[in-house]
Structures are given as C-alpha cells and as structure tokens.
Amino acid sequence: MKAKKLKITDIILFTFSAIFVLDSFAAAAKIGWSSIIYWFLLAIFYFLPYGFISAELSSTFGAEGGMYVWVKKAFGRKWAARTNWLYWINVGLWMPSVYLAFSSTLSFAFFNNTLNFWIQIAIALLLTWITILLNFIRLEKLKWIPNLTSVAKLVVTISLIAGAIYWLANGNQVSTPINDANFGFLPSWSTGVIFLPVIIYNFSGFELQSNATDKIDNPRKTIPKSILISGIIIIICYLVGTAAVNIIVDVNHLDEANGIIQSIGAAFKAPWVTMIVAIFILFTFFGTMVTWTSGANLAIKEAAEDGEFPSIFASKLKNDTPLWASIITGIISTVVILIGGAMLSATPNVANLFWTLYAFSSLMFLAPYFLIFPAYIKLRLSKPDIERPFKIKGPLWVQWIIVLFPTIIILISVILFIFGSIIVQNDTWAFNSGGQHVTFCIVGSIIVIIVGEILISYNKRKHKKEGGQ
C-alpha cells in the first residue's frame, strides 16, 4: 500500500510548528518595544532573502537530505558533512533549553514557582527520552503532533493578545513605556540588545522541511508556497505577541524562560486561566522538539547512508526511521542537561541555565548558514542551466546582495550570543559573571567541532581502507 504524502497544509503547519518557537519568545520580547522595529528590519534584510534562498534550493535540488545535498553540490562532500553535523547536533544541544523552559513553566503555573531545581532537571530528562521514542514513528503518522502544535501556538498567541486587551480594558497602563530610554520604541544600545540574535534564530529553519522531500506531495510547488504562507503567518504572530508581552509586563522583570506564562498570569490574575494556557504552552514545547528531532535525524541518516558519517548514524528500524541517530541525540541532550545543572548547582537558576544552553545550541544552529547561503550563489554560477521551479529574479549583483545581507546578520548574531552581555556591560569577564557563559559557549563549540572532525576523518579513512581492499 502506497504511503500517503504530506499535503501543503501539513507542510505549512510543519513549518509553522518548527519556526514559530515559544521557548525563546520572551527572550526576544526582552528587547522592549524596539523589538518591533527589529522584527520589521530583519524580516526585510534576513527573513525574506533567506526564505527565497530556501525556496529556490528546496524546489530545485529536492533530494532528501536538504541542506546537506545543497552544500555537497556546491562545495563537496566534506563540507556537506560538517554542515550536517552542526545542524544535527544543535538539536540535541537545544533540547535541554526547551525542556528546561517546559519545567520552569510547569513550576510557575502549577506549583507557584516552587518546584525544586533538580526536579525540573529530572523533568527535562524524562521529556528528552519521550521525544526520542516518538522519533521511531514515521513522520507521516506523526504529523498530527506538529499540526496540533501549530494550533496550540496560535491559541497561545491569541491568549496573549486577549490578555493585553483585558489588561488595558481594566484601566492598566502599558507596563513597558513606549518612550522608555532603554526599552522604548526607538532602538537603543541597552541590555536588551543581547537578545537581538533570538529574532534571527526565530526567523530560521525553513530548510527543515526539505529533509523530508520524498514524503511531500509535489515538493517543487508545495515547498515554495508553504514557505511564503507560513512566513507571513510567523511574522504576524511574532509581532503581535511581542507587543502583547510589552503591554502586560515590564521587560525589566520579564523571565526569559517562562515569560509568556508570566504575562498571562499578570494579565488575567486567574490561576485557572494561567493553567489552561500553560497546558497549551507545554504542548508547544514538546511538539516543537518532536518536529525538529524528526527532521534533523532524517538529515544525518541520509548523510550517513551517503557515506559521510559512520554507519551507526544510518541505522534504522524496519519502518525506515533513524535508530541510533535518535538515541545519540537523546544521550547528548542528557549529558548537556546534567553538565549545565552541575555548573549552576551552587546558585541554581533555571532562567540563567536556559539562556546559556539556548545561546550555545544557537551557535551550532546558525553556523551551517555560513555555508548554505554561499552554496546558493555557487550553484547559481556552477549550474546555471538547471531547471528552477522557483527562481529569484534579478542580475548577479542582486543575488550577491541577497546572500551577503543574511550572512553578515548571522555573523553579528554569533558575536552577540557569545559576548553580548559583556559588550553591553550587563556582565563582566569574571567567571561567576559573564565569563562562565562565554567559557561554556566557546569551549563547548570547540569540543563539538573537534568531535565532528574526528568522526568525518575516521569515516573517510575507513572508506579509503575498504576501497583499497
């Protein structure tokens, strides 16, 4: 019996579920009202070029494996393997921050913010392995999770809007003044700037759907349409949600780990409302991770089947779902949660741990784009005659601008993720201040890169040896 293909509605919901992430929503809102200016500017100079690039590459080079295939065609197998390694391992590094946000929200909504730090760590570990188990179900059968996640995210966004309206209707003032020197409408060099890269992160992920191209009905037309439609919905949701948070809560006191539920609680002042909305938020955290782990594990399985990684990553169950790629993702997440928890056990603070793990995983997530964007221009030059169902119009200099803008923005984001808090003098270089965050990000990144190089080199030597025999 022929398996059912994913329709355009499924892909729109899948993309919306993956990109519209609520775990980092509050962190973006901490910039203040000026975040709306940044959303608009970055939508023009990052989101649109990146979306167009993804649409052209996905519809033209529609083999399963997504960006791995694009980079391989542009720069060769080794660079493709490096790209896929960073993109895949980012999910295992990101999962801890998402599930710490889950446990923090659970504590805030149902336990009056009194849940023990290590109990929250245990909850994050449990959710990690439930997510891994769900990765053993085919994406076509699992599509109800990203679909319901998208619906839940819309419910939360509508709840935020309703909360802001209810807040103002009850005679309350806007909590974050629009004319505030640091967090007002006009952009300023304030402590909120360190969260600027979160907007870039929240605008990224369109290429995820291309990892499952063979499961999509008419991918050459479906993918570009889904990027356009979901992109518009995502921008609107981020803008109105950010405005709602700034209306309800003074961002000086906004918790980046559970800011959404904090806003809902402050607006309605009704525990039962907070609990209902919290259930939807918790499901979005869970659904987002199921969506991302499924896509990333499929991508590295494809790369391993192509001979770029040890065969363990290509192992799969009878239903063709990744086996050891999924299990290793769970192990990585477990190790990071425990190491991060141990580092902050002396002064346990889930919000601080969330931000450090989030920034660290974001570095791994953004790094592949330094190759994806140039791959677009390289393929335009090296394969000019190939049919492109979706093609960005304009002369070559326009194509270079489309590539340079998002690439420069990614570079700025990486710098701010690592050093932002010290640059704006919110922290110092001391280890118990900003130094701890910088050390974790830099040392962690070096370890990840070295492990990737070892795996790629080992696999290359193994194949050479086997070829010699």
N, C-alpha and C positions, 0 to 999 in steps of 0.2 A: 504493500500500500504506500502510495506516494505521500511523503510528509507535507503538511501544509506550510505554505510560505508566509512570511511576515508581510502584512499589508502596510500601506503608507500610514494608516492610523497607528498601527503598532510601532512603527519606526519613529513617528513624531512623539509618541508617548515615551518610547525607549530613550530618545534623545533628550527630551524634557526632563525625564527622571534622572538621567546621568549628569546633565549640566546644571540644572537648577537645584543647587545643593543648599540645604538649610543649615547644615552644621557650621558653615562659615559665614552665614548670612549676617549674624550680629557683628562679626569682626569687621565686615565691610561697612556696616552702619556706624561703627565707632569713629569713622572719619568725620561724621556730622553731616550737616546739610550740603556741604560742598561735595559729598559723595555723589549727589545727583549730577553735578557738573562733570565729575569724573566718569560716571556711567555713560553720559552722552558722548564725551570726548573719546573715551576708549571704545565705545560702540562703533564710532566712525573710523578711528585710526587702528584699531586692533580687531574688534569683533567682525566687522564687515570684510576686511581683507582676508582674515583667517577663514571665515565662513566660505568665501568664494574659492579660496585655495583648496579647502577640504572638498567642496562640491566638485571641482574640476578633477582633482586627483581620484576621488572615490568613484566618480562615474566613468572615468577613462581607464583607470587601472583597477578594475573591480575584482581582483583575485582576493580570496580570503587571506587575511593577514594584514590588511590595511596598510598602515604607515610603514611596516616592515618591507612590504613589496615596493612602496614608493621609493624609500631610501635605497633599497637594493638596486633598483633600476637606475638610480641617479648616481650613487657613489660606491656601489659594490656591496658584497655580502658581509664583510667585516663591520662596516659602519652600520649596516642594517641590523646586525646582531646587537651592536652596542645600543642602538636606538630602542630596540625591542626589550632589551634587558632593563634599561632605566624605566621605560614605560610600564613594564610588568611589575617590577619590584616596588614601584611607587604605590601600588595598590595595597601591598602588604604593609607598607610603612604608613599609609594614610588611614587604614582601617582602625588602628588604635585611637587616633584623634576623634574619629567619627563615633566610635563606641564609648569613648570617654565622655563625649558630648551627650550621648544617649543616657549614660548612667548619671551624669550631672543633671540632666533634665528630669529624669526619673526621681532623683533625690529632691529637686526643687518642687516638683508638682505634687508628689505623693508622700514625701517624708519631711516636709518643711525644711529642706536643705540640711538634714542632719545625718544623711547616710554616710557611714564610715568610709574613709578614703580607700581602704583595701577591699571593702565590699564592692565599691564602684570599679576597682581594678578587676575583681573576680567576675563581675557582670560583663565587662568588656571582653574578657577571655571567653566566657560562655558564648556570647553572641558571635565572636570570631569563628568558633567551630561550628555553630549552627549554619552560618553563612557558607562555610566550606562544604558542608554536607549538601546544601542546596545546589552547589556547583556541579553535583553529579547528576543533575536532571537537565535534559536538553533544553536549550533556550526557547524553542518553540512551545514547549509545555510549561515553561517557567514564565512566559511573557505576562501572565496575569500580575506578577509581582511588580515589574516596572510600570505596568498600566495603572494598577491601584496606587502605586507610589506617586505617580503624576497627579492623580485625582486628590490624594491626600495633601500634596504640596499646594494645590490650588485651594483646598479647604483652609489650610493654614494661612495662606496669603490673604484670602477673603476675611478670615478671622482677624488678622492684623488690621486690615482696612476698617472692619466693623469696630474694632477696639479703638482705633484713632478717632472715628466719628463719635463713638459713645463717650470717649474721653472729653472731646471738645463740647459735645452736647450737654455735658454735666457742668459746664462753666469752667473747666480747667484750662490753663494756659498751655501753650506749646512748651514742652519741657526743655528742649534744646533750642534756645533762642536763634532765630534765623540770622540775626545780626551779631551773633557771638564772635568774638575776636579770633578764637581758635577753631570753633566748630560751626560757624555760620555758613551762609550760602556761598560767600566768596572763598575760593581756595586759599589756604594759608599754610605756612610751614610749621605745623603743630604736631603734637604727639600722634594724632590720628593718621598722619601720612604713612606711618609704618604699616598700616593695614591696606594701603593702596594696592599692593600686589594681590590681595584677596579678590579684588574685582577682576583682575586678569585671570586668576585661577578660575573664578566663577564663570568666565566667558569662554573657557576652554573645554574640549572634549568631543568636538564634532566627529573626529576621526574614529571614535569608538565603534560606531555602527558599521564601519567598513570592515571590521574584523569578522563580521558575520554575513558578508555579501552573498554567499551561496544560499543563505536561508531567507533572503529578501526577494519578494516578488518584483521583477523588473527593476533591479537596483539602479540602472543607469538613469532612470527617470525618478524613481522613488527617493533616492538619497538627496539629490539637489532640492527637490520640493520639500522634503522633511526638514532640511537644514534651514531653508527660508522661513517656513511656517513656525517651526519650533523656536527659531532665533528671535522672531518678532515677539512671540509669547513670553519668552525668557526675559527679554529686555524690559517689557512692560511690568512683569511680576517683580523683578529686582527693583525697579524704580518706585513703584507704589509701596512695596513692602518696606524699603529703606525710609521713605517719607513717613510711613506709619510709625516705625520704631522711634524716629526722632521726635515725633509729636508726643508720644507717650512717655518716653524715658529720657532723662538727661544722660547723654552718652558718656559723660564723665564717670557715671556709675553703672554703665552697661557691662554686663558679664559676657565676654566673647564666647564662652562655652554654652551658655543657656539663655542668651539674650532674648530670643523670641518668646519663650515661655515667661520670662521675666516681664516682657512687655504686655503679654496677655493678662497676667496676674495683676499688674498695676492698673490696666485699663478697666477691667470688669470687677475686680475685687470680690470675685465669687469663686471659691475653691472648686465648685463643681464644673464651672466653665473652664477653668485652668486645667483640670484633669482631663476633660473631654478633648480639648485642643492638644494637650500633651500626648494623648494616645495617637493622634494623627502625626504629630511631630516624630514620635518614637518610631512609628512605622516608616516614615520617610527616611530616617537614618538607616534603618535596616534595609529597606528596598533599594536605596542608592548603592549600598555596598554589594548587594546581590547583583545588581546591574553591572557595576564596574568589575567585580571579580570575574564574572562570567565572560565579559568581553576581553579583559586582559589575559586571562588564562587560555582562551581560544587563540589569541595572537601569538603567545610564546609557544603554544603547541605546534602551530603552523611553522614557526621558525625552527623548532627542533626537528620537525618532520622534513624540513628543507636542509637539515644537516648543520645548522648554525649553533646549536646547543646540544649538550649531552642528551642521549636518547631518553633519559629519565623524564625530561620535560615533554617528550612526545607520547608518553604512556597514556593510555585512555581506557575507559570502560567499554563494555560492549555497545553502549548507546552513543559512542563517539565523544563523550565528554572528557575533558582533561582530568587525569588522575593525580599524578604526583605534582604537577604544576599547581593544582589547587591545594594539595596537602602542604607543600612547601610555603605557599602564601600564608597559610594558617600558622605555620611554625614561625615565620618571620614576624608576623603580627604579634604572636605570643611573646617572643623574645623582646621586641621593642617595648611592649606594654610593661613587661617586668623590669627591664633596664630603666625605662623612664620613671616608673614608680619608685624604684630604688634610689634614683638620683634625687628625687624630690621628697623622699620619705621623711627627711628631717623637718622640712616645712611643707607638709602635704597641701597642695593647692591644685585642684583639677583644672582650673582655668589656665594656670601657667603651664601645666603639663600639656594641656590641649594645644596651646599656641606653639610650643616648641616642637611637638610632634607634627603638627599641621604644617609649620614652616619647613621642617626637614623633608617631609614627604613631597611638599610642593616643589622643592628644588629638583627632586628626581623626576617629577611630573613635567616640569617646564623644560628641562634640559633637552629632551628629544626634539623640541620645536626649533632648536638651533640647526637641526638637520632637515626637518620636514619642510620648513619654508624655503631654504636654498634648493631642496630637491625639486620643488615646483618649477623654479626658473631653469634649473639644469635640464629637466625633462622637456621643457618648452624648447630649449635650444637643441638638445640631442635627438628628440623625437617630434619634430615639427609637423610631420605629415600624418601622424596617427589620428584617427577619428576621435573627436572630443564631444560627447553628447552635450556637455555643459562646458562652455569656454568663456573665460574672462576676456572681454573685448579690450582693444587698445594696442598701441605700439609697444616695443620692447621696453622703453623707458618707463612706461606706465606699470609694466609687470615688475620692474625693479623696485619702484616705489611701493607697490603692493607687498613686496617681500620685505623691504627694509623697515617699514614702519612697525609691523608686529615684532620683528626680530629685535629692534632697539628697545621696544617696550618690554619684551621678555628679559633682556639684559638688566634693565633698570629694576625690574621686579625681583630678580635673583639677588641683586645687591641689597635691596630693602628688606627682603626676607631674612637675610643673614645679619646685616649691620644696621637695619632701620632704627631700632630702638636706641642704639648708641649714637647714631647720626643726629637724631632729634634731641639727644641728651636726656632721654627718658630713663636710660640706664647708663652704667659705666662699664669699663673693661674688666672690673673686678669679677672674679669667678662666681661669687654669690649674687651678682647682679647680672649685667648683660653678657659677661664673659662665659657663663655657663651655657647660655643659649647659643652663642657663637661657636663655642667648642663642640657642642653636640652636633650642630649643623655641619660644620666643616669636617670634623673627624668622621662623623657618620657618612658623609658624602664620599670621602676618600676611601673608606672601607668598602662601600657599595661599588665604587668604580673599580677598585682593585679586584674584588671578588668576581665581578663581571669579566674583567680582562683575563683572569685565571681560567674561568670556565670556557671562554671563547678560544683562548690559546690552546688549552687542553684538548678541546674538541677538534681543533684544526690539526694538531699533531696526531691525534688518534686517526683521523680520516686519511692523513698522509701515510701513516704506517700501514693502515689497512689497504690503501691503494698500492703500496709497494709490495704487498704480499700477493 
